Amino acid sequence: MILACALLSAGARLLVSADDQMAWRTLVWAVRGLGDRRLTRLLTAGEATFIANLRRVAESDAACRRAVDAGDAVIEQLGRQEEVEPGAIVDILVDRLGCGPVDRTGVDAVRGETAAAPPREWLQQVFGVSEPTQAKPDEVPDAIPVYTIFGAKGLQAPVVLLVNAIEQSFAGRGALEDGIRRAYVGVTRARDHLLISAPLYLRGSSLEHTVGTRAGGLAQIVVEAADHAGIDVETIRPADL
């Protein structure tokens, strides 16, 4: 069910924007047997975007080529239609990716009584049925709690993962001083281990549209805040994994 909804979302994204990097990443995720080595190649192929890396690696790699062929097929066959049937999107992707058969219960829930609709409407439907439910940490002791930096203020945990640590996440719409304070709060939530991640690519992603920049990479203010807090920083790049 999860796979079918993910494929529907990826296909609808590509019909809205052929450069949507999240969509292409989802197609790569759905390819069976891709493996860590191929994923590392996709992140270190040297092109300007993930999509360009994918197309370059696909020239000599059959598994990656399946993801490219699947995305291109959706765009070519359905791209000119104002309304599409969600099953048609999933059918194309399952066939080209070789990941079938898949449980389509989620797609049926998204579709409801509607036979066809614009791709943007399918995205909204997928987001609606995928809306996460909130639970208190003491109710689900084995779950991983997720907080904003403001929500985590005053809390600590043995291991903390600080994600999307790009400049705009801290000071994109405010003063640099405020960004430094937010970064300091973020890096000091961990008691033992702090892991910080930032996307290599933003171009064509939903995050690019949200923060208004194509630039990725780890924010320097996070490194400076960690240094000020006495936290040793070790950089690990995809090629080192």
C-alpha positions as CSV (number, residue, x, y, z in Angstrom):
1,M,0.0,0.0,0.0
2,I,2.8,2.4,0.9
3,L,4.7,1.7,-2.3
4,A,1.7,2.3,-4.5
5,C,0.9,5.6,-2.9
6,A,4.6,6.6,-3.1
7,L,4.6,5.8,-6.8
8,L,1.4,7.7,-7.4
9,S,2.9,10.7,-5.6
10,A,6.1,10.5,-7.6
11,G,4.3,10.2,-10.9
12,A,2.0,13.1,-10.1
13,R,5.0,15.2,-9.1
14,L,6.7,14.5,-12.4
15,L,3.5,15.5,-14.3
16,V,3.5,18.8,-12.4
17,S,7.3,19.4,-12.8
18,A,9.6,17.1,-14.7
19,D,12.5,18.4,-12.6
20,D,11.0,17.4,-9.2
21,Q,14.0,15.8,-7.5
22,M,11.8,14.2,-4.7
23,A,10.0,12.3,-7.5
24,W,13.2,11.0,-9.0
25,R,14.5,10.0,-5.6
26,T,11.3,8.1,-5.0
27,L,11.7,6.2,-8.3
28,V,15.3,5.3,-7.3
29,W,14.1,4.1,-3.9
30,A,11.6,1.8,-5.6
31,V,14.2,0.1,-7.8
32,R,14.9,-3.3,-6.3
33,G,18.5,-4.2,-5.4
34,L,20.0,-0.8,-6.0
35,G,22.3,-1.1,-3.0
36,D,24.5,1.4,-1.1
37,R,27.3,1.5,-3.7
38,R,24.9,2.7,-6.5
39,L,23.3,5.2,-4.2
40,T,26.8,6.6,-3.4
41,R,27.5,6.9,-7.1
42,L,24.3,8.8,-7.6
43,L,25.3,11.4,-4.9
44,T,28.9,11.7,-6.1
45,A,28.7,11.6,-9.9
46,G,29.8,15.2,-10.2
47,E,26.8,16.8,-11.9
48,A,24.9,19.9,-10.7
49,T,21.7,18.1,-9.6
50,F,20.6,14.7,-8.4
51,I,18.6,14.2,-11.7
52,A,21.7,14.9,-13.8
53,N,23.7,12.5,-11.7
54,L,21.0,9.8,-12.1
55,R,20.9,10.2,-15.9
56,R,24.7,10.1,-16.1
57,V,25.0,6.9,-14.0
58,A,22.1,5.4,-15.9
59,E,24.1,5.5,-19.1
60,S,26.2,2.6,-17.7
61,D,23.9,1.1,-15.1
62,A,20.8,-0.9,-15.9
63,A,19.2,-0.6,-12.4
64,C,19.5,3.2,-12.4
65,R,18.3,3.2,-16.1
66,R,15.0,1.6,-14.9
67,A,14.3,4.6,-12.7
68,V,15.0,7.0,-15.6
69,D,12.9,5.0,-18.1
70,A,10.0,4.9,-15.6
71,G,9.9,8.6,-15.0
72,D,10.4,9.5,-18.7
73,A,7.6,7.1,-19.6
74,V,5.1,8.8,-17.3
75,I,6.0,12.2,-18.6
76,E,5.8,11.0,-22.3
77,Q,2.6,9.1,-22.0
78,L,0.6,11.2,-19.6
79,G,2.2,14.6,-19.7
80,R,-0.2,16.2,-22.1
81,Q,-3.3,15.1,-20.4
82,E,-5.1,17.6,-18.1
83,E,-6.6,14.8,-16.1
84,V,-5.1,11.4,-15.4
85,E,-6.3,8.2,-13.8
86,P,-4.1,7.3,-10.8
87,G,-4.0,3.7,-11.8
88,A,-2.4,4.6,-15.1
89,I,0.4,6.4,-13.3
90,V,1.0,3.4,-11.0
91,D,0.8,0.9,-13.9
92,I,3.5,2.6,-15.9
93,L,5.9,2.9,-13.0
94,V,5.3,-0.6,-11.7
95,D,5.9,-2.0,-15.2
96,R,9.1,0.1,-15.9
97,L,10.6,-0.3,-12.4
98,G,9.8,-4.0,-12.2
99,C,8.6,-3.7,-8.6
100,G,5.2,-5.4,-9.0
101,P,2.8,-6.6,-8.0
102,V,1.9,-4.0,-5.4
103,D,-0.9,-3.5,-3.0
104,R,-3.2,-0.8,-4.4
105,T,-5.4,-0.3,-1.4
106,G,-3.9,3.1,-0.8
107,V,-4.5,4.2,-4.4
108,D,-8.1,3.1,-4.2
109,A,-8.5,5.2,-1.0
110,V,-7.0,8.2,-2.7
111,R,-9.1,7.8,-5.8
112,G,-12.4,7.4,-4.0
113,E,-15.2,7.9,-6.5
114,T,-13.1,10.0,-8.9
115,A,-12.0,8.3,-12.1
116,A,-9.6,11.0,-13.2
117,A,-8.3,14.3,-12.0
118,P,-5.4,16.8,-12.5
119,P,-2.0,15.6,-11.1
120,R,-2.0,18.3,-8.5
121,E,-5.3,17.0,-7.1
122,W,-3.8,13.5,-6.7
123,L,-0.9,15.0,-4.8
124,Q,-3.2,16.7,-2.4
125,Q,-5.2,13.5,-2.0
126,V,-2.0,11.5,-1.2
127,F,-0.9,14.1,1.3
128,G,-4.3,14.0,2.9
129,V,-4.4,10.2,3.5
130,S,-0.7,10.3,4.5
131,E,-1.1,12.9,7.2
132,P,0.8,11.7,10.2
133,T,-0.9,11.3,13.5
134,Q,0.7,12.8,16.6
135,A,1.4,10.7,19.7
136,K,2.9,11.5,23.1
137,P,6.4,10.0,23.6
138,D,5.2,8.1,26.7
139,E,2.4,6.5,24.7
140,V,4.8,5.1,22.1
141,P,8.1,4.5,24.0
142,D,9.9,2.9,21.0
143,A,9.0,5.7,18.6
144,I,11.4,8.4,17.4
145,P,10.1,11.8,18.5
146,V,10.3,14.6,15.9
147,Y,10.4,18.2,17.0
148,T,11.1,21.6,15.5
149,I,13.9,23.5,17.2
150,F,11.4,25.6,19.1
151,G,9.6,22.5,20.2
152,A,12.7,20.8,21.4
153,K,13.9,23.8,23.5
154,G,14.6,22.6,27.0
155,L,14.6,18.9,26.0
156,Q,17.6,16.6,25.6
157,A,18.1,13.0,24.3
158,P,21.1,10.7,24.1
159,V,21.2,10.8,20.3
160,V,19.8,13.7,18.2
161,L,19.6,14.0,14.5
162,L,19.4,17.6,13.2
163,V,18.1,17.6,9.7
164,N,17.9,20.1,6.8
165,A,20.7,22.1,8.4
166,I,20.9,24.7,5.6
167,E,21.3,28.4,6.2
168,Q,17.7,29.2,5.4
169,S,16.4,26.8,8.1
170,F,17.9,29.0,10.7
171,A,18.1,32.5,9.4
172,G,16.4,32.5,6.1
173,R,13.7,35.0,7.1
174,G,15.3,36.7,10.1
175,A,18.5,38.2,11.4
176,L,21.7,36.2,11.4
177,E,21.9,36.6,15.2
178,D,18.5,34.8,15.6
179,G,19.8,32.0,13.3
180,I,22.9,31.5,15.4
181,R,20.7,31.2,18.5
182,R,18.5,28.6,16.8
183,A,21.5,26.7,15.7
184,Y,22.9,26.7,19.2
185,V,19.7,25.4,20.6
186,G,19.7,22.7,18.0
187,V,23.2,21.4,18.5
188,T,22.9,21.4,22.3
189,R,19.9,19.0,22.5
190,A,22.1,15.9,22.4
191,R,23.6,14.4,25.5
192,D,26.0,11.9,23.8
193,H,25.8,12.0,20.0
194,L,24.7,14.7,17.5
195,L,24.2,13.9,13.9
196,I,23.7,16.8,11.4
197,S,22.5,16.4,7.9
198,A,21.9,18.8,5.0
199,P,20.8,18.0,1.4
200,L,23.4,18.2,-1.3
201,Y,20.8,19.3,-3.9
202,L,17.8,21.6,-3.7
203,R,17.2,22.4,-7.3
204,G,13.8,21.2,-8.5
205,S,12.7,20.1,-5.0
206,S,9.8,21.2,-2.9
207,L,12.3,22.5,-0.4
208,E,13.8,24.8,-3.0
209,H,10.4,26.4,-3.5
210,T,9.8,26.7,0.2
211,V,13.1,28.4,1.1
212,G,13.7,30.2,-2.2
213,T,17.2,28.9,-3.0
214,R,18.9,26.2,-5.0
215,A,21.9,26.1,-2.7
216,G,22.3,23.2,-0.3
217,G,25.1,22.2,2.0
218,L,25.6,22.3,5.7
219,A,25.1,25.8,7.2
220,Q,28.4,27.2,8.6
221,I,26.5,28.7,11.5
222,V,25.7,25.2,12.7
223,V,29.4,24.3,12.7
224,E,30.2,27.6,14.5
225,A,27.5,26.9,17.1
226,A,28.8,23.4,17.7
227,D,32.3,24.7,18.1
228,H,31.1,27.4,20.6
229,A,29.3,24.6,22.6
230,G,32.5,22.5,22.7
231,I,31.2,19.8,20.4
232,D,33.7,18.2,18.1
233,V,32.6,18.1,14.4
234,E,33.5,15.4,12.0
235,T,32.3,15.7,8.4
236,I,31.2,12.5,6.6
237,R,30.5,12.8,2.9
238,P,28.6,10.3,0.7
239,A,31.8,9.0,-0.8
240,D,33.1,8.1,2.7
241,L,30.0,5.9,3.5
